Amino acid sequence: MPDLGLPGGTRKRTVTRLLRRALRHYEIAATLGPCLRVMRSCRPVLDTGAEVNIVRTSVLPSNWMAYAEELTTLPFIQDANNNRLVTKYAIHLYVYTGGVRLFDRFLVYDNLSVPCILGIEFIEQNIEGILPRLRKIVWQKNVRCTEELHRPTPILACLNDSAWDRHWQDRPARVRACKQVRVNGHKEEWITATCDTPGMVTITPNIRLCRHMSMGVARGIAIVKPDEPFSVKLCNFGEDQVIVRKNSTLEFAEPYQGPMLAAVLDDNHPKDGPDTSSDDASRDPLEDLDLSEAPEYLHKQIRDMLKTHSSM
């Protein structure tokens, strides 16, 4: 029956169940930098409510002004609280995540709440689909930079009602073996392993494994995707065969966000990037390397090491 107590005699509707929350912010793991020799690991946010790409100055290297362009006309940009963001500079950056490498334009802002925002224009040009339920980002086929079939990028967190919903714990985790492997004396073997911490992580060996079994485990930085195994190299320094059992703790992984060092002598620029091959031919490829966070007395050793390994 109509409810006569309401205007028009209509019945008041009540919400009994919320089917799905509106998700507009998706955090992923990636590395950013003005050139491939100056990259930094961070957590960009895909924002379907932002029109442009914005990066925070703390993510950029100390000499980022050498790559930036000063804006002649200041764009009118407002944040979610209708406050205006004043940006005076723009910069072109590489965005690398897994098998995808992109080159796009970003506005520079000091007080951004997140390290980097990838706007709707970036999403429409490069992303095939965003799957919140599966927590995956599917990239378009034309943006991958490797021949191998790249896997979707995991969504590390979603923003729900001003609170980040994190499905995976962002904390140190164990790297465990997926299967049993036998390593003969003075031999090396690859083993598949899993880790619960997603994104860019630093890998450190398990000291007990190295002490009691005379085993060496490769260390370094790896991009870990949740629920997907990755390869770890084992080395047996002893003469006897060693058995590494399933679920054994090989290493420990910790989340990493910071500068990345790489010696790149032949930059294959994407089609959207500038062609500077003629300018780079006569200059040292390591001149643009940012070593401001390393002690000054180690700068020469780091450059010599990178030059040596780049020619191997």
C-alpha positions in Angstrom: 0.0 0.0 0.0 1.2 3.6 -0.6 2.7 5.4 2.3 0.5 8.4 2.7 2.9 10.0 5.1 5.4 10.8 2.3 4.9 13.4 -0.4 3.1 11.9 -3.5 2.1 8.8 -1.5 5.3 6.9 -2.5 6.9 4.2 -0.3 10.4 5.0 1.0 13.1 2.7 -0.3 15.8 1.5 2.1 19.2 0.1 1.1 19.6 -3.5 2.5 22.8 -4.6 0.9 25.7 -2.8 -0.8 26.7 -4.8 -3.9 30.0 -3.2 -4.8 32.0 -0.3 -3.6 33.3 2.3 -6.1 37.0 1.8 -6.8 39.0 4.5 -8.5 42.5 4.2 -7.2 44.7 1.2 -7.9 48.3 0.9 -6.5 50.9 -1.0 -8.5 54.7 -1.6 -8.4 56.9 0.1 -11.0 60.1 2.0 -11.6 60.2 5.6 -12.9 63.0 7.7 -14.3 63.9 10.4 -16.9 66.3 7.9 -18.5 67.0 4.2 -18.2 70.2 5.0 -16.2 68.3 6.9 -13.5 65.3 4.8 -12.3 63.6 4.7 -8.9 61.3 2.0 -7.5 58.0 3.3 -6.2 54.2 2.6 -6.0 52.3 4.6 -8.7 48.5 4.9 -8.4 46.2 4.4 -11.4 43.5 7.1 -10.8 40.4 6.9 -13.1 39.3 10.2 -11.7 42.5 12.2 -12.8 43.0 13.5 -16.3 46.7 14.0 -16.3 49.8 12.3 -14.9 51.4 13.8 -11.9 54.7 12.9 -10.1 56.1 14.0 -6.7 59.5 15.6 -6.7 60.8 13.2 -4.0 60.5 10.4 -6.6 62.7 12.2 -9.1 66.5 12.3 -9.0 68.3 15.3 -7.6 69.1 16.7 -11.1 65.6 16.3 -12.5 65.5 20.0 -13.5 67.9 19.1 -16.3 65.2 17.0 -17.9 62.2 19.2 -17.0 60.5 21.9 -19.1 59.0 25.0 -17.6 55.3 25.5 -18.4 54.5 28.8 -20.1 50.8 28.4 -19.3 49.9 27.0 -15.9 47.2 24.3 -16.1 44.1 24.5 -13.9 44.1 21.4 -11.8 42.0 20.6 -8.7 42.4 17.7 -6.2 39.6 15.7 -4.7 38.9 18.5 -2.2 38.6 21.1 -4.9 42.0 22.6 -3.9 44.0 23.9 -6.8 47.4 22.3 -7.6 50.0 24.7 -8.9 52.5 23.0 -11.2 55.2 25.0 -13.0 57.2 22.1 -14.6 56.6 19.0 -16.7 58.9 16.1 -17.3 59.0 13.0 -19.6 59.5 9.8 -17.7 60.0 6.1 -18.4 57.5 3.8 -16.6 58.7 0.2 -16.3 56.6 -2.6 -14.8 57.5 -6.2 -15.6 57.5 -6.6 -19.4 56.0 -3.2 -20.1 58.0 0.0 -20.6 56.3 3.3 -21.4 57.4 6.9 -22.0 55.0 9.6 -21.0 54.6 13.2 -19.8 54.1 14.1 -16.2 53.4 17.3 -14.3 55.7 17.9 -11.3 54.1 18.7 -7.9 55.8 18.9 -4.5 53.0 18.0 -2.0 51.4 15.0 -3.7 49.9 12.5 -1.2 51.1 9.5 -3.3 54.4 9.1 -5.2 52.9 9.2 -8.7 49.4 9.4 -10.3 48.7 7.8 -13.7 45.7 9.5 -15.1 42.8 8.5 -17.4 44.6 9.4 -20.6 47.5 7.1 -19.6 45.0 4.3 -18.8 43.0 4.6 -22.1 46.2 4.6 -24.2 48.0 1.7 -22.5 45.7 -0.5 -20.4 43.4 -3.1 -21.8 41.4 -3.7 -18.6 41.4 -3.2 -14.8 40.1 -6.2 -12.9 39.5 -5.2 -9.3 38.1 -8.6 -8.3 41.1 -10.5 -9.7 43.4 -7.6 -8.6 45.2 -7.5 -12.0 46.0 -4.9 -14.6 46.0 -6.1 -18.2 48.1 -4.1 -20.6 47.6 -3.7 -24.3 49.7 -5.9 -26.6 51.4 -3.0 -28.3 53.1 -1.6 -25.2 55.1 -4.6 -24.1 58.9 -4.3 -24.6 59.8 -8.0 -24.4 59.1 -10.8 -26.8 58.0 -13.2 -24.1 54.3 -13.2 -23.1 54.0 -10.8 -20.2 51.7 -11.5 -17.3 49.2 -9.0 -15.9 50.5 -6.6 -13.3 49.1 -7.2 -9.8 47.0 -4.5 -8.0 48.7 -4.1 -4.6 46.0 -2.0 -3.0 42.6 -0.4 -3.7 41.2 2.8 -2.2 37.9 2.3 -0.4 36.2 5.2 1.3 39.4 7.1 2.0 41.1 3.9 3.3 43.5 1.6 1.4 42.4 -2.0 1.2 45.5 -4.2 1.0 45.0 -7.8 0.1 48.7 -8.7 0.6 50.8 -7.8 3.6 53.5 -5.3 2.8 56.1 -6.7 5.2 59.2 -8.9 5.1 58.4 -12.5 4.0 60.1 -15.8 3.5 61.1 -17.0 0.0 60.2 -20.7 0.0 61.1 -23.5 -2.5 58.2 -24.8 -4.6 59.6 -28.3 -5.0 62.5 -30.5 -3.9 65.8 -30.0 -5.8 69.1 -32.0 -5.7 72.2 -30.0 -6.3 75.4 -32.0 -7.0 78.8 -30.9 -5.7 80.3 -27.7 -7.2 77.2 -27.3 -9.4 74.5 -24.7 -9.9 70.7 -25.2 -10.2 67.6 -23.1 -10.7 64.7 -23.6 -8.4 61.2 -22.0 -8.4 60.1 -20.2 -5.3 57.2 -18.1 -4.0 57.0 -15.1 -1.7 54.0 -13.4 0.0 55.3 -9.8 -0.4 54.4 -8.4 -3.8 56.1 -5.7 -5.8 59.8 -4.7 -5.8 61.7 -6.6 -3.1 65.3 -7.0 -2.0 66.4 -10.6 -1.6 68.9 -11.7 1.1 70.0 -15.3 1.6 69.1 -17.5 4.5 72.3 -17.7 6.6 71.4 -21.1 8.1 71.1 -22.6 4.6 74.5 -21.3 3.7 76.2 -22.4 6.9 74.8 -25.9 7.5 74.6 -27.0 3.8 77.5 -25.1 2.1 74.9 -23.5 -0.2 75.0 -20.1 -1.9 71.8 -18.3 -3.0 71.7 -15.4 -5.4 70.9 -12.0 -3.9 69.6 -8.8 -5.4 66.3 -7.1 -6.4 63.3 -8.9 -7.9 59.8 -8.1 -9.0 57.5 -10.5 -7.2 53.9 -11.1 -8.3 51.6 -12.7 -5.7 50.8 -16.3 -6.1 53.2 -16.6 -9.0 56.6 -18.5 -8.7 59.9 -17.0 -9.8 63.3 -18.5 -10.3 66.2 -18.5 -7.7 69.7 -19.7 -8.4 71.4 -22.1 -6.0 75.1 -22.9 -5.9 76.7 -25.9 -4.0 80.2 -25.1 -2.9 80.8 -28.5 -1.3 81.7 -31.8 -2.8 78.7 -33.8 -1.6 75.2 -33.6 -3.1 72.7 -31.3 -1.3 69.0 -31.8 -1.1 66.8 -28.7 -0.8 63.4 -29.8 0.3 60.0 -28.4 -0.6 58.9 -25.3 1.4 62.5 -24.8 2.7 63.3 -21.1 3.5 65.8 -20.0 0.8 65.9 -16.3 1.4 64.1 -13.3 2.9 62.4 -10.6 0.9 61.7 -7.0 2.0 59.8 -4.3 0.2 62.0 -1.8 -1.6 61.3 1.7 -2.8 64.3 3.7 -3.8 66.9 4.5 -6.5 67.9 1.8 -9.1 71.3 1.7 -10.8 71.7 0.2 -14.2 74.4 0.5 -17.0 72.5 0.9 -20.3 74.7 1.7 -23.3 72.1 1.2 -26.1 68.8 2.8 -25.3 66.0 1.5 -27.5 63.6 4.4 -27.1 59.8 3.7 -27.5 58.0 5.2 -30.4 56.7 8.0 -28.2 60.1 8.9 -26.9 62.5 11.4 -28.4 65.2 10.2 -30.8 68.5 11.3 -29.2 70.8 8.7 -30.7 72.9 11.3 -32.4 73.4 13.3 -29.2 74.2 10.3 -27.1 76.8 8.9 -29.5 79.5 11.3 -28.4 78.8 11.4 -24.6 79.5 9.0 -21.7 76.3 7.0 -21.1 77.0 7.1 -17.3 77.1 10.9 -17.1 73.4 11.1 -16.1 73.7 8.5 -13.4 72.5 9.9 -10.1 74.8 8.9 -7.3 73.7 11.6 -4.8 72.5 9.0 -2.2 75.9 7.1 -2.3 79.0 8.3 -0.4 81.2 10.5 -2.5 84.3 8.4 -2.1 82.5 5.5 -3.7 81.3 7.3 -6.9 84.4 6.4 -8.9 84.2 2.7 -7.9 80.5 2.5 -8.8 81.0 4.0 -12.2 84.0 1.8 -13.0 82.0 -1.3 -11.9 79.0 -0.4 -14.1 81.3 0.3 -17.1 83.0 -3.1 -16.6 79.7 -5.1 -16.4 78.1 -3.2 -19.3 80.7 -4.6 -21.7 80.3 -8.2 -20.5 
